[in-house]
Amino acid sequence: MNNAVDEIKLAEILATGIDKMAVSVTAEQQEQLINFISLMHKWNKAYNLTSVREPEQMVIKHLLDSLSVAPFIDGKQVIDVGTGPGLPGMPLAIVHPHVQFTLLDSLGKRVRFMKQCVHELGLTNVTCLHSRVEAHQKSEPYDIVLSRAFASLKDMLHWCEHLVDSDGKFLALKGQFPQSEIDEVSSHFRVDTITALEVPDLVGERHLVTIRKV
């Protein structure tokens, strides 16, 4: 199991999880998602992309966790900041093919991995960027700034403030209810919603915090 990935078993875990979450994912998209995990498992040995080593756990901790955000993606231009190996942006881009995703990370090896995934999975709606988020400029604002385990809410808003206008929003994927971080959010922003997410077989809490500019 250490060398080969049992894709049939992984596909079963994914399909069961998707079913419980009531997220709409086609058979072709499910195949792309499993291929993404196979690539991550393969590259992880040399590139150390994630501390999660077992492919079965990658499906739960990376795929299902990312897909829990899928119902909240309602814009056309999304940037995933500090995306690491493409989480949650790559799985979300697979299930939202009509949304343009920019996946930004400051570490070159992660960006190289993501570019290889985009090529091998045939994704046409993903741009991979090697940059620090505060240095990234875009002529048009994004609809959504997305982050998962990137920074505190205060830091994320400070570094990403220039990426959205008053119509845009920030979606931050957090673990347990982040009260102390919410208390630190400046008066330039308002916390719209905090949604508890159900991720099948994942140990621990997940919350999605939605924030807008005031």
C-alpha positions, 0 to 999 in steps of 0.5 A, a space after each residue: 500500500 505504501 507504493 501503490 494507491 488502491 484507487 478503487 478503495 479510495 473511490 469508494 471512500 470518496 463516493 460514500 463521503 460525497 453521498 453523505 454531504 449531498 454535494 453534486 459531483 459527476 463520475 468524471 469529476 470523482 475520477 479526477 479527484 482520485 487522480 489528484 490524490 494519486 499524484 499528491 501521494 506520488 509527489 509527497 515522497 520527494 516534495 513533502 507536500 502534506 503531513 498526511 501520508 496515507 491516501 485513505 486519509 488524504 481523501 477524508 482530510 483533503 478531498 472531503 474537507 475541501 468539498 465541504 466548501 463547495 456549496 458556498 462557491 457562488 462567484 466567478 473568480 476565486 483565489 485560494 491564498 496559501 493553497 499549499 498543494 492546492 487545498 481546497 482550491 484544486 478539488 473545488 475547481 474540479 467540481 466547479 468547472 465554470 468558475 475560474 480559480 487562482 491558486 497562490 502559494 509562496 513555495 515553488 515546489 508546491 506550485 510546480 506540483 499544482 501545475 503538473 496536476 492541472 496538466 495531467 487532469 486537463 483542468 482549464 479553469 485553474 491558474 497556479 501562481 508562485 507569489 506572496 499574497 501581499 505582492 499579488 495584484 489583479 486589475 479586476 477584484 476577485 469575487 471570493 478570497 478563500 483560505 484553509 489553515 493559512 493564517 489568523 483571520 486578522 492576518 488574512 484580512 490584512 494581507 488580502 484586503 486588496 483582492 476584493 471590493 465591497 461586493 467580494 467576500 472572504 471564506 476562511 476554513 477553520 477548525 473549532 469555533 474561532 471566537 478569539 480570532 473573530 474578536 480580533 477582526 477589525 471594524 473595516 470588516 464584518 463577520 457575516 456567518 459562521 457555519 459548522 461543516 459536517 465532514 464524514 469521518 473527519 475527527 474534529 470540528 470544522 467551521 467556515 467563516 464568511 467575512 465582507 468589507 464594511 
